Amino acid sequence: MQIDPELQHLIIATVIKATISCLVLITGFAYMTFTERKVAALLQTRLGPNRAGPWGLLQPAADGLKLIFKEELIPAGADKFIFLLAPILTVVPALVILAVVPWGPKISCCVLDLAFGAKPTSIGFRLFENEPLGISDLNVGVLYILSVASIAVYGVVLAGWSSNNKYAMLGGIRSSAQMVSYELTLGLAVVGPILLAGSMSLNDIIAAQKNVWFIVYQPVAAIIFYLAGLAEVNRAPFDMPEAEQELTAGYHTEYSGMKFSLFFMGEYIKMIGLSAIFVTLFFGGWRGPFVEQMPILGLLYFWLKVAASLYFMIWTRSTHPRLRYDRLMALGWKVLLPLALANVMVTAAAMLDATLLGWVLGGLVVLGGLVVVYNVRRLRAKAGSVRRMRA
């Protein structure tokens, strides 16, 4: 049975690109831990890792080797199957979420043509010719991202439940409430770029940013998406599920060895994935100067933008304290979610009609004023009751 050459090429290209993507993400996770320790040390005026290898570059390898040889413990009352499954459910969605994110434009690679003799007989080897830099281009790529991101909560919740530990259980419950709450905001934040591009394909969204990046048209959506994404990956200052002061270590308290490291692998890989999606939706993805003339520059621009986003995440963790849990939930439900809804309404109205945009903006201003007046009166009443109680 002969295999269709196009199908054979598709299978080979997909396997190669998926392998490269996994290797890049796993290596990125290892050196994200190194980078975070170095950047935090720089911000806090200390050295950071500098012993293992030149400039401490072999520190991730030393940490991985140590974790491999650490003793694996399973609590006596734990649900063993779920306990072992939870770290896998955390890592796998993080690895597959970038399947629809383009890394760069179409390039040609491994193209070799050889001609022999006077006759025009050519023996050629063509693996990647005009090949897109991305595993897949789904016409519902944004929907795929939101679907995969919603699976990640199961790993954290099941880890807390299966550990038979009250601190871990509290971390899992916090995580389920936090991640489900901020998923709504995250989903609404991506509606703006979808409306502007007229498509849920990430390639189409990048193509629509050829002249102007969407951060210019959607600054509110970009800020909301970034904050909600930090909460989705349990990243400081939204790392309530693993608050050491209250929960020992949260949902992964009972984990050790490589199972423990899988949770952090999932967190750091999701940081890379969040940055890649953020860059694609709001900063033009791989677009930049001279990409049309030298397509390989697109790959460089894409990862430089991702690196800048990751640096900002590390900077945020090193400079901002953890939010209190009630304030964390209030930020999501009372601030970010209404803002995301308002942004969707304004964007849709602006694309339909200028008159409608005026009415929508006017209505939102009046509604916002009423909310401010209500909150001011409530705070004054609360302050007055406190004074009477003290008297």
N, C-alpha and C positions, 0 to 999 in steps of 0.2 A: 504494500500500500504506500503510495507516494503522498507526502505531505505538501500542501500548497506552499510555495515559496514565501508568499506574503505572510501566511500564518506562522511559518517557521521563523521568519525574521522578527515578527511581533513577539513570539515567545522568547527568543534569544535576547532581544533588546530589553524586554520587560524584566527578565531574570537578572540581567547584568545591571540595569539601573536600580532595581530593588536591592540587590546586594550592595551596590555602592551607597545607596541611601542608608541602609542599616549600619554599614561600617562607619559612615560619616557621623551618624547620630550617636553610636556607641562610643566612638573616639571623642566626639564632642562632649558627651557626658563626662568622660574621664577628665578632660582638660577644662571643662567648666568648673569642676570642683577646685582644680589648681588655680584657675583664673580668679574665682571668687575669693579664695584665701589670699591671693596676692593683692587684689584690688582692695579688699577689706583692710589688709595690713597697710597699704599705702594711705588709705583714708584715716587710719588710726595711728599712723606714724610708728610702725614696727616693720619687721622684715618679712614675715610669712615663711612658707616652705623654702629652704635653701640648702638642704643637706643631700637629698637623694638626687644624684646626677648633677650636671652643670645647671646652675641657676634654679635647682630644684625641679627640673623638668621631668624627672623620673618618679616624682612623688605619687602621681596617680597609679603608676605600675606597682609601687611599693604598697600602697593602700589596698589595691586589688589583690595582691599576693597575700597580704595579711588576712583579708576577709575570707579568702578561699580556705585558709587553714584554721579559721576560728571554729569553735565547737558549735554545732547546730542543735538548738534546744527547741523542744515542743512541750508546752505546758500539759500537765497531766489531764486537766479537764477540758482541753481544747478540742474542737472539731477538726481532726487531723486533715481531712481532705480539703475543707474550706480554708484552713490555715495555710496549706501549701498552695492552694489555687489563687489566693488573694494577691500575692506579689506579681503573679503572671498577668492577672487581670489589670494590674496597674501599668505594666510595661508595654504589653502588646498594643493597646490603643495609642500609646505615645509613639510607637514605631510606625504604625500604619497611617497615622493622620496626615502625614506629608505626601501620601501617594498621589494627591491631586494638585499639589503645589508646584508650579513651574520654577525650576532653578535658573533658567536662562532661555535665550531664543534657540531656534533651530541651528544646529551646527553639523559639519561633516567631519567624521573621524574614521580612521582605519580604512581609508579608500585607497586602493592600490591597483593600478592598471599597468599591465605589461604586454607589449606587442612583440611578436617574434616573426622573423623572416620578412620577405618582400610583400607577402600577402597581408591584408589587414586583419590578421588573426589576433585576437586580444584575450589574454587570460587575466581576469580581474578578481580582486577580493574586495567586496564592498559590505562592510558591516553597518556603519552608521553614515548614511548619506542624507543630508537635510533632515536630521533626526532631532525632534524636540527634546529639550533637557527637562524631563519630567516623566514620572512613571506612567501617568494616565491623565487624560483630559476629559473629565466627565462634564456633561452639560448641566449637572446639578452638583458641582464640586463643593459649593458652600454648604448645601444640605448634607453632603457626605461628612464634612468637617464637624458640623453641629451634632450629627448622629454619633460619630465616633467619640467626640468629646464627652457626650452624655454617658458613655459606658464607663469612663474612668472612675466615676463615683463608686461603682460596685467594689472595686479593689480595696478602697479605703474603708468602706462601710463593713464589708465582710471580714477584713482583717481585724477590726475592732470587735465585731461580734464573736468571731470564732476563737479569740484569744482567751475567753473566760476570765477577763480582767476588767474591773470597773473603770479604771482610767482609760484603757483602750476603748471600751465601749462608749464612754463619753466623747472621746475623740472621733469615733465613727459617726455618732449621732450628730455632733457638730458639723462634721464634714457633709453629711447628707443634706442638712438644712442649708448650709452655706453654698454648696455647689449647685443645688437645685435652684436656689434663689437667684444666684448670679447667672445661671444659664439663660434665664428669661431676658435679662439685660443684654447678655452677650448676643443672643439671637436677634434682638431688636437693633443692636448697634450695627450689624452687617446689612440691614435693609437699605440704608442710605447708598453705599457703594453698588448694591444690586440694582437699585432704581436708576442710578446714574449710568451704569453700564448697560442696563436692559438685559442682563444675563446673569445666571448663577455659575457660569464657567469662569474659573480663575484666569484662564488665558484671555477670555473676552474682557474681564475686568482690567487686566494689565494693558490690553490693547486700547481700552478707552482712556487710559492715562498717558497716552503718547505725548500730548501737549501739556497737560496740567495734571499733577498728582491730586488724588481725591482728598488729601489732607487739607487742601486749600478750600474745597467746597464743604467738607465734612469734619471740621476740627472738633466739634462736640462729640460726634460719633467716634472719632479716633480716641479721644480721652476716655470715653465711656468703655469702649472695647478693651483698651489697655488695662484699665482698673478692674473690669469684670474678669479679664483673662488672668490677672494676678490672683484674684480670689479663686478662680477655677483651678489653678495649679497649686493652691494652698501656699502661695508665696508671700513672704513678709511685705507689707504689714498685715496681711490677711491670713496668717498661718495659725489660725485658732485651733484646728484639729490636732496640732502637735505643740500646744503651748506648754513649755517645760515647767513654768512656775505653778501651773494648776494640774497638769495631767501627766507628770513624769516625762513621758515622751509621746503621749497620745496613742493613736491607733497602732503604732509599731513598737509599743513598749516591750512586748514579749518576743520580738523577732531578733535574730542574731545571724551572724555570718553572711552568706550570700543572699539569703532571703531578706535580710535587713537592707543590703545594698540595692536590691531590686527596687525597693520603694524610692530610694534616692535617685536611682537611674531613671525611673519613671518621671520623677519631678523635674530633673534637669533636662531630659529629652523633651518633656512638655514645654519647658521654657523655650527651648530652641524652636519647637513647633509653633508656639504662640507668636514668637518674634517673626518667624517666616510668614505666617498668615497675616499678621499685622502689617508687615512690610508690603506684602502682595496687595492687600486691600486699600491701603492708604498712601503708600510711598512708591508706587509705580513698579513694585517687584524688582525685576532685573533691569529695568530701563535706566539709562544714564547717557552721558555724552559719548558719542562715537560708537555706540553699540551697533548701529546699522552697518558701519564700515568694518568693525571687528567684533563679531558676535560673541567671542570668548570673553569680552569685557563684561557682558551681562552676568556671567557667573560670578565674577569678581565683585561687581556692584551689589548683587543680591546678598552675598555673604558678608560684605562690609556693613550693609544696612542691618542685617541680622545681628552682627557683632555689636553694633552701636546700641541696639535695643537690649541685648543681654547685659551690656555694661551698665545701662540705666537701671535694670532690675537689681543688679548687685549694689549699685549706689543707693537705691531706694532702701534695700534691706539694711544697709550699714548706717543709714541716717534717720530712719523713721521708726518710732516704737510701734509695737503691736497694738491694734485697736481692741478696745473692750468689746465683748461679744455682742451686747445689745446695740452698741454703736455700729458695729459691723453690719448687723442685719438692718438697722435703720438706714444706713447709707445705701444699701442695696435696694430696699423697698420704697423708701421715702424720697430719695434723691436721684439715684442713677436710673431706676426704672421709669419714673415720670419724665426725666430728661430725655431718655431714649425714645419714649412714646412721642414726646413733643418734637423731637428731631425728625422722626418718621413723618409726622403730619406736615411739618414745614417743608421737608424735601419733596413729598408728594404734591403739595399745593404749588410749590415753586415750579415743578415740572409741568403742571397742568395749565395754570393761569395766574397772571400777576395779581389780578383782583382777588382771586381766592386766597392767594398768599397773604395779602393784606388783612383779610378777614380772619384768617387762621392766626396770624401774628397778634392781631388785636385781641382776639379771644384768649390766647395764651398769656398775654400781658395782664389782662383783667383777672384771669384765674390765678396767676402767680401773685398778683397784688393781694387778692383775698386770702391766699394761703399764708403770705407773710404777715398780714394783719392778724389772722387767727393765731399764728404761732407766737407773735409778740404778746398778744393779750393773754395767752395761756401761760407763757413764761412769767409775765408780770404777776398773774394771779398766784402762780406757784411760789414766786419769791415773797409775795405778801403773806401767804400762809406760813412760810418758814419763819418770817419775822415774828408773827403772832405766837407761834409755838415757842420761840426762844424767849419772848417776853413773859 
